[in-house]
Amino acid sequence: MSDSSTPQHKIGSGFGAQSTADDVLAGIDLTGRLALVTGGYSGIGAETTRALAKAGARVVVPARRVGAAQENLAGIDGVEVEEMDLGDLDSVRAFAERFLATGRPLDIVIDSAGIMACPETRVGPGWEAQFATNHLGHFALINRLWPALEPGGARVVSVSSTGHHASGIRWDDVHWRHGYDKWEAYGQAKTANALFAVELDRRGRGLGVRAFSLHPGGILTPLQRHLPRQEMVERGWIDEDGNLLHPEAFKTPQQGAATQVWAATSPQLDGMGGVYLEDCDIAEPAPADGSRVGVKEWATDPEQAARLWALSAELTGVDAFAA
């Protein structure tokens, strides 16, 4: 990595696991700024949209379920809902073209949408759904929106997860043609989200466009919709009646939205980028003891990030930086 890279170490932000999106936005005026939040109508995405709008930003929310998005975001000023399905690259292209036609510059993009631990599902030309939706859809979206990203200040925030500890990129079988494991497939997709930020930041930093990835924390939201209740009981998350067994181990949606909002707006991160965050600070490298904190080396490796970019550009047919 070049000397201009940001070290993968805490900066002492003063915020932490209990901080909320409103906490990290205290004193920050986003009036006149335009943000785009995928998944911005459900779970921590909805809280992200609310907090950004409350701070003065105008927020565009692309949604697969437009009616649900409009219902969930009703009453929040400054929000626009547009149709887009991350699992359908034609839909991503159509949305991006509509947006670019407005001529508006983007200051913030938060890639918050995602699916987790779903049964084996194929989208597009037979792609594994978690890799395709969580990573390739966002890859295509950001590359198509690149002309709108404001030079000298735009930030792209890629929402990864501690789930990335479960798997690096399976270079010999990224689409899980053999031996599908829903949690490892989720882990690969979340590693891809982190590597995407590494390479996007490398490519964009010369223009002042910076990128970050992050773990938002453990939050029970609609992201768990593919998990049977019994599996969540067996994992020790809830009891047989659906009550949290260890509330202290989970964040509220307001706390879960905080790290991505901090990544998108904090002046503490000015001049930085390409790093993985957690609990409203830059994360430390993962320890060797196997505990699921910090970031695995395979999710920050610049060589793997460049390799993933090349593969993603080949698969999607989109690359804003192609010669």
Buried (B, 14 or more C-beta within 10 A) or exposed (E): BEEEBBEBEBBEBEBEBBBBBBBBBEEBEBEEBBBBBBBBBBBBBBBBBBBBBBBBBBBBBBBBBBEEBBEBBEEBEBBEBBBBBBBBBEBBBBBBEEBBEEEEBBBBBBBBBBBBBBEEBEBBEEBBBBBBBBBBBBBBBBBBBBEBBBEEBBBBBBBBBBBBBBBBBBEEEBBBEEEBBBEBBBBBBBBBBBBBBBBBBBBBBEBBBBBBBBBBBBBBBEBBEBBEEEEBBEEEBBEEEEEEEEEEEBBBBBBBBBBBBBBBBBEBBEEBBBBBBBBBBBBBBBEEEEEBBBBBEBBBBBEBBBBBBEBBBEBBEBBBEEE
